[in-house]
Amino acid sequence: MHPNRYDPERHAGLRAALHRLRHAQLAEARRIRQAVVDTCLLTPAQLRAPCRVAARAEARQVAMYLMRTRLTWPLPTRNGEFPASRIGRLLGGRDHSTVLHGVAVIVAGLSSGREDDAALHHLGTQK
């Protein structure tokens, strides 16, 4: 068959592979979220809640940073979502700009040499 022709079998195989990859990434995002919840002594509902208490906001920012840096998203989802939007949805329906700000806050803290750098790196490497 010509390489540019539509091949239903090949197309179905590619769709199945992409579905498996997205499912694996979603599971990994949930593991990161659970690791942050366990480490920060919060419940999952507290992490996703619209509360702006500093400890909860920082925990969410750590989760945002870890998801953004540890996960690879091959393509936008069917409705055009990009990583920041998807991460925001996993953390209580936050906007993509909130996710980008949270990641920037953690990156700035890491580059300034905060004491909890080692704890953050350890949290990110847990499986």
VOBA-1610 file (N, C-alpha, C; in pm, whole numbers, padded with zeros to 5 digits, always signed):
BEGIN
Met+00084-00118+00000Met+00000+00000+00000Met+00088+00125+00000His+00044+00228-00066His+00115+00355-00073His+00126+00415+00068Pro+00242+00469+00107Pro+00260+00517+00244Pro+00167+00632+00284Asn+00115+00707+00189Asn+00028+00819+00223Asn-00120+00783+00221Arg-00152+00662+00188Arg-00292+00620+00185Arg-00339+00584+00326Tyr-00465+00602+00346Tyr-00525+00568+00474Tyr-00532+00417+00488Asp-00475+00368+00596Asp-00477+00225+00625Asp-00550+00207+00758Pro-00672+00155+00758Pro-00751+00145+00882Pro-00683+00063+00991Glu-00614-00043+00954Glu-00547-00126+01055Glu-00433-00050+01122Arg-00353+00017+01041Arg-00241+00095+01097Arg-00294+00209+01182His-00397+00276+01135His-00457+00387+01207His-00511+00340+01343Ala-00578+00227+01345Ala-00632+00172+01470Ala-00518+00139+01566Gly-00409+00084+01515Gly-00295+00051+01600Gly-00231+00176+01660Leu-00219+00282+01582Leu-00163+00407+01632Leu-00254+00470+01737Arg-00385+00467+01711Arg-00478+00520+01810Arg-00472+00443+01940Ala-00460+00311+01932Ala-00452+00229+02053Ala-00324+00259+02130Ala-00213+00277+02058Ala-00085+00307+02124Ala-00092+00443+02193Leu-00150+00542+02129Leu-00164+00674+02189Leu-00255+00669+02310His-00361+00591+02302His-00452+00575+02416His-00378+00514+02536Arg-00298+00410+02511Arg-00221+00347+02619Arg-00122+00446+02681Leu-00058+00527+02598Leu+00038+00626+02647Leu-00031+00730+02734Arg-00144+00781+02689Arg-00217+00880+02769Arg-00265+00820+02900His-00310+00695+02897His-00355+00628+03019His-00239+00613+03118Ala-00122+00575+03068Ala-00004+00560+03154Ala+00037+00694+03215Gln+00028+00801+03137Gln+00065+00932+03187Gln-00034+00981+03292Leu-00160+00954+03272Leu-00261+00991+03370Leu-00237+00917+03501Ala-00202+00789+03492Ala-00172+00711+03613Ala-00050+00768+03684Glu+00052+00808+03608Glu+00172+00867+03669Glu+00140+01002+03733Ala+00054+01082+03670Ala+00013+01210+03729Ala-00060+01187+03860Arg-00142+01083+03865Arg-00212+01052+03991Arg-00115+01004+04099Arg-00010+00931+04059Arg+00092+00890+04156Arg+00167+01011+04211Ile+00198+01106+04126Ile+00265+01229+04173Ile+00174+01304+04269Arg+00047+01317+04233Arg-00048+01386+04320Arg-00058+01317+04456Gln-00062+01184+04456Gln-00070+01109+04582Gln+00057+01125+04664Ala+00173+01127+04600Ala+00300+01146+04671Ala+00304+01282+04739Val+00255+01384+04672Val+00250+01518+04732Val+00153+01520+04849Val+00038+01458+04832Val-00062+01450+04939Val-00002+01379+05061Asp+00064+01266+05039Asp+00123+01191+05150Asp+00234+01269+05219Thr+00318+01334+05141Thr+00432+01407+05196Thr+00388+01531+05273Cys+00288+01601+05223Cys+00244+01726+05285Cys+00133+01705+05388Leu+00097+01580+05414Leu-00005+01545+05513Leu-00139+01614+05485Leu-00181+01606+05359Leu-00310+01660+05317Leu-00397+01547+05267Thr-00524+01576+05248Thr-00610+01482+05179Thr-00615+01523+05032Pro-00650+01431+04942Pro-00663+01470+04802Pro-00762+01584+04781Ala-00869+01586+04858Ala-00968+01694+04845Ala-00908+01828+04886Gln-00823+01829+04989Gln-00760+01953+05031Gln-00664+02006+04923Leu-00597+01916+04854Leu-00505+01957+04749Leu-00580+02019+04631Arg-00697+01965+04600Arg-00775+02013+04486Arg-00866+02132+04520Ala-00887+02157+04649Ala-00982+02262+04692Ala-00934+02401+04651Pro-01027+02496+04638Pro-00991+02632+04598Pro-00932+02715+04712Cys-00882+02653+04813Cys-00825+02720+04930Cys-00689+02783+04895Arg-00664+02903+04949Arg-00538+02973+04922Arg-00444+02975+05041Val-00467+02889+05139Val-00377+02879+05253Val-00238+02844+05199Ala-00135+02909+05251Ala-00001+02899+05195Ala+00049+02754+05185Ala+00027+02674+05287Ala+00078+02536+05285Ala+00012+02454+05173Arg-00116+02474+05154Arg-00186+02400+05049Arg-00148+02451+04911Ala-00134+02583+04898Ala-00096+02641+04769Ala+00044+02594+04730Glu+00135+02589+04825Glu+00271+02543+04795Glu+00271+02395+04757Ala+00190+02316+04825Ala+00181+02174+04790Ala+00129+02157+04647Arg+00030+02237+04610Arg-00022+02232+04473Arg+00084+02274+04373Gln+00161+02377+04407Gln+00268+02423+04318Gln+00374+02316+04300Val+00406+02244+04406Val+00502+02134+04395Val+00446+02026+04302Ala+00318+01993+04319Ala+00256+01893+04231Ala+00257+01940+04086Met+00229+02067+04064Met+00231+02123+03928Met+00371+02111+03867Tyr+00471+02148+03946Tyr+00610+02141+03898Tyr+00649+01998+03863Leu+00617+01905+03952Leu+00655+01766+03929Leu+00584+01708+03807Met+00457+01740+03792Met+00384+01689+03675Met+00439+01750+03547Arg+00470+01877+03552Arg+00518+01946+03433Arg+00657+01895+03391Thr+00743+01864+03489Thr+00880+01824+03457Thr+00896+01674+03442Arg+00814+01595+03507Arg+00831+01449+03504Arg+00752+01379+03394Leu+00645+01441+03349Leu+00560+01377+03250Leu+00591+01430+03111Thr+00578+01345+03013Thr+00593+01389+02874Thr+00459+01368+02806Trp+00411+01470+02740Trp+00282+01465+02673Trp+00310+01465+02524Pro+00282+01359+02453Pro+00320+01350+02312Pro+00245+01445+02221Leu+00118+01462+02244Leu+00034+01543+02157Leu-00074+01611+02240Pro-00130+01718+02190Pro-00247+01774+02257Pro-00361+01671+02255Thr-00449+01682+02350Thr-00563+01590+02351Thr-00660+01625+02240Arg-00761+01545+02229Arg-00859+01559+02121Arg-00915+01701+02110Asn-00941+01766+02224Asn-00999+01900+02220Asn-00894+02010+02234Gly-00768+01981+02199Gly-00666+02083+02191Gly-00600+02121+02322Glu-00618+02043+02427Glu-00557+02075+02555Glu-00406+02052+02550Phe-00334+02138+02612Phe-00191+02123+02625Phe-00159+02088+02771Pro-00036+02055+02802Pro-00002+02004+02935Pro-00050+02091+03051Ala-00032+02219+03048Ala-00071+02302+03162Ala-00221+02295+03187Ser-00300+02288+03084Ser-00444+02276+03101Ser-00481+02143+03164Arg-00415+02040+03120Arg-00444+01907+03172Arg-00402+01894+03318Ile-00286+01949+03351Ile-00239+01948+03490Ile-00336+02027+03577Gly-00380+02141+03529Gly-00475+02222+03605Gly-00604+02148+03632Arg-00651+02071+03535Arg-00773+01993+03555Arg-00752+01885+03661Leu-00634+01825+03664Leu-00606+01721+03763Leu-00595+01778+03905Leu-00567+01907+03916Leu-00550+01968+04047Leu-00664+02063+04081Gly-00783+02022+04051Gly-00900+02096+04095Gly-00957+02193+03994Gly-00927+02175+03868Gly-00984+02261+03765Gly-00919+02397+03754Arg-00790+02404+03781Arg-00720+02531+03771Arg-00689+02568+03627Asp-00674+02696+03603Asp-00644+02749+03472Asp-00499+02719+03435His-00469+02714+03306His-00333+02684+03262His-00235+02791+03309Ser-00280+02917+03320Ser-00189+03023+03366Ser-00154+03005+03513Thr-00245+02950+03592Thr-00217+02919+03732Thr-00110+02812+03741Val-00120+02712+03655Val-00020+02605+03653Val+00116+02662+03614Leu+00121+02744+03511Leu+00248+02803+03468Leu+00309+02890+03577His+00226+02965+03649His+00275+03046+03761His+00329+02957+03873Gly+00256+02851+03906Gly+00301+02760+04010Gly+00435+02697+03978Val+00452+02656+03854Val+00579+02597+03811Val+00690+02702+03822Ala+00662+02825+03780Ala+00762+02932+03786Ala+00803+02962+03930Val+00710+02957+04023Val+00740+02982+04164Val+00837+02875+04217Ile+00811+02750+04184Ile+00898+02642+04232Ile+01035+02651+04165Val+01039+02680+04036Val+01168+02695+03966Val+01249+02808+04029Ala+01184+02919+04061Ala+01254+03031+04124Ala+01306+02991+04261Gly+01227+02914+04335Gly+01273+02867+04466Gly+01390+02772+04456Leu+01388+02686+04356Leu+01499+02592+04337Leu+01626+02665+04299Ser+01615+02767+04214Ser+01735+02837+04171Ser+01790+02929+04279Ser+01708+02964+04379Ser+01756+03049+04488Ser+01823+02968+04598Gly+01818+02835+04591Gly+01886+02750+04689Gly+01810+02732+04819Arg+01680+02718+04810Arg+01601+02696+04931Arg+01641+02565+04999Glu+01612+02555+05129Glu+01648+02437+05207Glu+01574+02312+05162Asp+01449+02326+05117Asp+01371+02207+05085Asp+01398+02155+04944Asp+01505+02202+04878Asp+01539+02151+04746Asp+01559+02001+04747Ala+01632+01952+04846Ala+01660+01808+04852Ala+01530+01730+04870Ala+01440+01780+04953Ala+01312+01712+04974Ala+01230+01712+04845Leu+01232+01822+04772Leu+01158+01831+04647Leu+01215+01734+04544His+01347+01728+04532His+01408+01636+04437His+01378+01491+04476His+01380+01462+04607His+01349+01327+04653His+01205+01291+04620Leu+01115+01384+04642Leu+00974+01362+04613Leu+00953+01334+04464Gly+01024+01406+04381Gly+01009+01388+04236Gly+01065+01258+04185Thr+01159+01197+04258Thr+01218+01072+04210Thr+01153+00950+04272Gln+01059+00968+04364Gln+00989+00852+04422Gln+00903+00784+04318Lys+00889+00654+04329Lys+00800+00578+04240Lys+00695+00508+04322
//
